[in-house]
Amino acid sequence: MRAVVATDFHTEPTVADLPVPEPGPGEVLVKIAAAGVNPFDWKVVEGAMRGSVHHEFPLVLGSDGAGTVVSAGEPGPTDARFEPGDRVFGQFMDVQLGRGSYAEYAITKAAKLARLPDALDFATAAAIPTAGAAAHDFVEGTGAGPGQTLLVNGASGGVGQAAVQLAAAQGIRVIATADPATADLLRELGAAETVDFTAGPTADQVREAHPDGIDAVVDLVSDADTIEPIALLLKPNGAIVSSNGAVDAELLSGKGLRGWNLYANARPATLASLAESVQRGQIRFLIDHEAPLGDAAAALDRLKAGKSRGKTVLTVA
């Protein structure tokens, strides 16, 4: 089978010919039709988890995927049972075993998959897992509720767009950072305000518009050296969630604020809920770039260059 692999850290992804894997207990083999591309996919190659977990090389890249079940091992006591022909989507990356979704066939745990409704196409489904689960967990993690104000810092990409929609649907007033080309789209998706991060520091602009502070932040772009001005926009006891491990919870606590570093956990129940919301038109996962499997390296470079204004999907079938 064809698969996009990294042969070591800091190497260029290439297309390789690998054996079709066999699922073990609690695992499912899926014929991939589409694979979602996420920033974490290239961060793994750059060593995001180096030193904390074993990486098996060659490593098949890609976390998100959608396709059709080929076969399944014996399910565990809490696993859903999948049959050949079932349409599924979910997360596939397991760096310890060298597994990922950028391949014609991929294996993942049954606990990482959900059934795909017939009304949803594979490309849309492949765009959902990491971005959708992250947005869901990040918004929920702030504890923000109806009538409160939430800043989504880094709203232009797939996670940010989903977070804007999920928060707005709950009656939360959303401020979204965006460049001028994306601002109208984010307002269409539910943002009450947009901040042009190309016009000046985001923190300065938000503070000028909200001198009394805001209630919560979902931060998708700041690192540990740049997150403090964003966190200090919060009212007392306000909450910030970082996707980049940038929050120092103890430091924030000393300032009367709350903060957490969270990561996407695409649980089947979350995936099913997101798919249902897409079917109902309550949330959209906008695909702004599709490419064939063999162009994965270029698709990742495009993402790294900050050119994405939505989700990138690789078509595999």
C-alpha positions as CSV (number, residue, x, y, z in Angstrom):
1,M,0.0,0.0,0.0
2,R,1.0,3.6,-0.5
3,A,1.7,5.6,2.6
4,V,3.3,9.0,3.4
5,V,6.1,8.4,5.9
6,A,8.9,10.2,7.8
7,T,12.0,8.1,8.1
8,D,13.3,10.1,11.1
9,F,12.9,13.4,12.9
10,H,13.4,16.5,10.7
11,T,13.1,14.6,7.4
12,E,10.9,15.4,4.4
13,P,7.8,13.2,4.2
14,T,7.9,10.8,1.3
15,V,5.6,8.2,-0.3
16,A,6.6,4.7,0.5
17,D,5.2,1.2,-0.3
18,L,4.4,-0.6,2.9
19,P,2.6,-3.9,3.7
20,V,-1.1,-3.7,4.6
21,P,-1.2,-4.0,8.4
22,E,-3.2,-6.5,10.3
23,P,-5.5,-5.4,13.2
24,G,-5.0,-6.9,16.6
25,P,-7.4,-7.2,19.6
26,G,-9.4,-3.9,20.0
27,E,-8.1,-2.6,16.6
28,V,-9.8,-1.8,13.3
29,L,-8.3,-1.8,9.8
30,V,-9.8,0.9,7.6
31,K,-9.5,1.6,3.9
32,I,-8.8,5.3,4.0
33,A,-10.8,7.5,1.6
34,A,-9.6,10.9,3.0
35,A,-7.1,12.0,5.6
36,G,-7.3,15.3,7.5
37,V,-4.2,17.4,7.8
38,N,-3.4,19.1,11.1
39,P,-0.5,21.2,12.4
40,F,0.4,18.4,14.8
41,D,1.2,16.1,11.9
42,W,4.3,18.2,11.0
43,K,5.1,19.1,14.6
44,V,5.6,15.3,15.3
45,V,8.2,15.2,12.6
46,E,9.9,18.2,14.1
47,G,10.1,16.4,17.4
48,A,7.1,17.7,19.4
49,M,7.0,14.5,21.5
50,R,10.7,13.5,21.1
51,G,12.0,12.3,24.4
52,S,8.6,11.7,26.0
53,V,7.5,8.7,23.9
54,H,9.1,6.2,21.6
55,H,8.7,6.9,17.8
56,E,8.7,4.0,15.4
57,F,10.3,4.8,12.0
58,P,9.3,4.8,9.3
59,L,6.4,6.7,10.8
60,V,3.2,7.0,8.8
61,L,2.0,10.6,9.2
62,G,-1.5,11.8,9.9
63,S,-4.0,11.7,12.8
64,D,-7.4,12.1,11.2
65,G,-9.0,9.8,8.6
66,A,-12.3,8.5,7.2
67,G,-13.0,5.4,5.2
68,T,-14.5,1.9,5.2
69,V,-13.8,-0.9,7.7
70,V,-11.9,-3.8,6.1
71,S,-11.6,-6.0,9.2
72,A,-11.4,-5.8,13.0
73,G,-9.8,-7.6,15.8
74,E,-11.8,-8.9,18.8
75,P,-13.2,-5.9,20.5
76,G,-12.6,-5.1,24.1
77,P,-15.4,-5.1,26.7
78,T,-16.2,-1.4,26.2
79,D,-15.4,-1.2,22.5
80,A,-18.0,-0.7,19.8
81,R,-18.1,-3.6,17.3
82,F,-17.3,-2.7,13.7
83,E,-18.1,-4.8,10.7
84,P,-16.5,-4.8,7.2
85,G,-18.2,-2.2,5.1
86,D,-19.0,0.2,8.0
87,R,-18.2,3.8,7.2
88,V,-16.1,5.3,10.0
89,F,-14.0,8.3,11.0
90,G,-11.6,9.1,13.8
91,Q,-8.0,9.4,14.9
92,F,-5.3,7.1,13.7
93,M,-1.9,8.4,14.8
94,D,0.1,6.1,17.1
95,V,3.8,7.2,16.9
96,Q,4.9,4.3,19.2
97,L,3.8,1.9,16.5
98,G,4.6,4.1,13.5
99,R,0.9,4.4,12.5
100,G,-1.0,7.2,10.9
101,S,-3.8,8.1,8.5
102,Y,-1.8,9.2,5.4
103,A,-2.1,5.8,3.8
104,E,-4.4,3.6,1.7
105,Y,-5.0,1.4,4.7
106,A,-4.7,2.4,8.4
107,I,-5.2,0.8,11.8
108,T,-6.5,2.4,14.9
109,K,-8.2,1.4,18.2
110,A,-11.9,0.9,18.0
111,A,-12.1,3.4,20.9
112,K,-10.9,6.1,18.5
113,L,-13.5,5.6,15.9
114,A,-17.2,6.6,15.3
115,R,-19.6,5.5,12.6
116,L,-20.0,8.0,9.8
117,P,-23.6,9.0,8.9
118,D,-24.5,8.2,5.3
119,A,-25.3,11.9,4.7
120,L,-21.7,13.0,5.3
121,D,-18.9,12.6,2.7
122,F,-15.5,11.2,3.6
123,A,-13.6,14.5,3.0
124,T,-15.9,16.4,5.5
125,A,-15.6,13.5,8.0
126,A,-11.8,13.5,7.8
127,A,-11.8,17.3,8.6
128,I,-13.7,16.7,11.8
129,P,-11.8,14.6,14.4
130,T,-8.9,16.7,15.8
131,A,-10.2,20.1,14.9
132,G,-13.7,19.4,16.1
133,A,-12.7,17.5,19.3
134,A,-10.2,20.2,20.2
135,A,-12.6,23.0,19.7
136,H,-15.3,21.2,21.7
137,D,-12.9,20.4,24.6
138,F,-11.2,23.9,24.6
139,V,-14.5,25.8,24.7
140,E,-15.9,23.5,27.4
141,G,-12.6,23.8,29.3
142,T,-12.9,27.5,29.7
143,G,-16.3,27.1,31.5
144,A,-17.7,30.1,29.5
145,G,-21.4,30.3,29.4
146,P,-24.2,32.3,27.7
147,G,-23.7,36.1,27.9
148,Q,-20.0,35.8,28.6
149,T,-17.2,37.0,26.3
150,L,-14.7,34.5,24.9
151,L,-11.6,35.4,22.8
152,V,-10.6,32.8,20.2
153,N,-7.0,33.7,19.5
154,G,-6.1,32.1,16.2
155,A,-9.6,31.7,14.8
156,S,-8.7,31.5,11.1
157,G,-7.8,27.8,11.0
158,G,-9.9,24.6,11.4
159,V,-9.9,24.5,15.2
160,G,-10.5,28.2,15.5
161,Q,-13.4,28.2,13.1
162,A,-15.0,25.3,15.0
163,A,-14.5,26.9,18.4
164,V,-16.2,30.1,17.1
165,Q,-19.2,28.2,16.0
166,L,-19.5,26.0,19.0
167,A,-19.2,28.9,21.4
168,A,-21.6,31.1,19.5
169,A,-24.2,28.3,19.4
170,Q,-24.1,28.4,23.3
171,G,-24.9,32.1,23.4
172,I,-21.3,33.1,24.2
173,R,-20.1,36.4,22.7
174,V,-17.1,35.5,20.6
175,I,-14.2,37.8,19.7
176,A,-12.1,36.2,16.9
177,T,-8.7,37.1,15.7
178,A,-8.3,37.1,12.0
179,D,-6.6,38.7,9.1
180,P,-8.8,41.0,6.9
181,A,-9.4,38.3,4.3
182,T,-11.0,36.0,6.9
183,A,-12.9,38.4,9.1
184,D,-16.1,38.3,7.2
185,L,-16.2,34.5,7.2
186,L,-15.7,34.4,11.0
187,R,-18.5,36.9,11.5
188,E,-20.7,34.6,9.3
189,L,-19.7,31.7,11.5
190,G,-20.9,33.5,14.6
191,A,-18.2,35.8,15.8
192,A,-19.6,39.0,17.4
193,E,-16.3,40.9,16.9
194,T,-13.1,40.3,15.0
195,V,-9.6,41.6,15.7
196,D,-7.2,42.2,12.9
197,F,-4.0,40.8,14.3
198,T,-2.1,42.3,11.3
199,A,-3.0,45.8,12.5
200,G,-1.3,45.7,15.9
201,P,-0.9,43.6,19.0
202,T,-4.1,41.6,19.7
203,A,-3.9,42.2,23.4
204,D,-3.8,46.0,22.9
205,Q,-6.8,45.9,20.6
206,V,-8.9,43.7,22.8
207,R,-8.1,45.8,25.9
208,E,-9.1,49.0,24.2
209,A,-12.5,47.5,23.2
210,H,-13.0,45.7,26.6
211,P,-11.3,47.8,29.3
212,D,-13.1,45.9,32.0
213,G,-11.7,42.6,30.8
214,I,-13.2,39.4,29.2
215,D,-14.3,36.2,30.7
216,A,-12.4,33.5,28.8
217,V,-9.8,32.8,26.1
218,V,-9.1,29.9,23.8
219,D,-5.5,30.5,22.7
220,L,-4.3,28.5,19.6
221,V,-1.3,30.5,18.7
222,S,0.7,31.9,21.6
223,D,3.7,30.2,23.1
224,A,5.0,30.4,26.7
225,D,6.8,33.7,25.9
226,T,3.9,35.5,24.3
227,I,0.8,34.3,26.2
228,E,1.0,36.5,29.2
229,P,-0.5,39.7,27.6
230,I,-3.4,37.6,26.3
231,A,-4.0,36.0,29.7
232,L,-4.0,39.4,31.4
233,L,-7.0,40.4,29.4
234,L,-9.1,38.2,31.7
235,K,-11.3,39.5,34.5
236,P,-10.6,38.1,38.0
237,N,-11.1,34.4,38.0
238,G,-11.3,34.3,34.2
239,A,-10.0,31.2,32.4
240,I,-7.6,30.6,29.5
241,V,-7.0,27.3,27.6
242,S,-3.9,26.9,25.5
243,S,-3.4,24.3,22.7
244,N,0.4,24.9,22.7
245,G,1.3,24.0,26.3
246,A,1.9,27.7,27.0
247,V,-0.1,28.1,30.2
248,D,1.7,28.3,33.6
249,A,-1.2,27.5,35.8
250,E,0.6,28.3,39.1
251,L,1.7,31.7,37.8
252,L,-1.9,32.5,36.6
253,S,-3.3,31.4,40.0
254,G,-1.1,34.0,41.7
255,K,-2.8,36.6,39.5
256,G,-6.3,35.4,40.4
257,L,-6.7,33.7,37.0
258,R,-7.2,30.1,35.9
259,G,-5.6,28.3,33.0
260,W,-5.0,24.9,31.5
261,N,-3.1,23.2,28.7
262,L,-5.4,21.0,26.8
263,Y,-5.1,18.6,23.8
264,A,-7.6,17.1,21.4
265,N,-9.2,13.9,22.6
266,A,-11.6,12.6,19.9
267,R,-13.8,10.4,22.0
268,P,-16.5,8.5,20.0
269,A,-19.3,10.3,21.7
270,T,-17.8,13.7,20.8
271,L,-17.2,12.6,17.2
272,A,-20.8,11.4,16.9
273,S,-22.1,14.7,18.4
274,L,-20.0,16.7,16.0
275,A,-21.2,14.7,13.0
276,E,-24.8,15.2,14.1
277,S,-24.2,19.0,14.4
278,V,-22.7,19.0,10.9
279,Q,-25.8,17.2,9.5
280,R,-28.1,19.7,11.1
281,G,-26.2,22.6,9.7
282,Q,-25.2,23.8,13.2
283,I,-21.5,23.7,12.5
284,R,-19.4,23.7,9.3
285,F,-15.9,22.4,8.7
286,L,-14.7,24.4,5.8
287,I,-12.2,22.6,3.5
288,D,-10.1,25.2,1.8
289,H,-7.5,22.9,0.3
290,E,-7.7,19.3,-1.1
291,A,-4.7,17.4,-2.5
292,P,-3.9,13.8,-3.5
293,L,-2.0,11.6,-1.0
294,G,1.2,12.0,-3.0
295,D,1.1,15.8,-2.4
296,A,1.1,15.5,1.3
297,A,4.5,17.1,1.8
298,A,3.4,20.2,-0.2
299,A,0.1,20.3,1.8
300,L,2.0,20.3,5.1
301,D,4.4,23.0,3.8
302,R,1.3,25.1,2.9
303,L,0.0,24.7,6.5
304,K,3.3,25.5,8.0
305,A,3.5,28.7,5.9
306,G,0.2,29.9,7.5
307,K,-1.8,29.8,4.2
308,S,-4.6,27.7,5.5
309,R,-8.0,29.3,6.1
310,G,-9.9,26.2,7.0
311,K,-9.2,22.5,6.8
312,T,-6.8,20.7,4.5
313,V,-7.7,17.2,3.3
314,L,-5.8,14.5,1.4
315,T,-7.9,12.4,-0.9
316,V,-6.7,8.8,-0.8
317,A,-9.2,6.7,-2.8
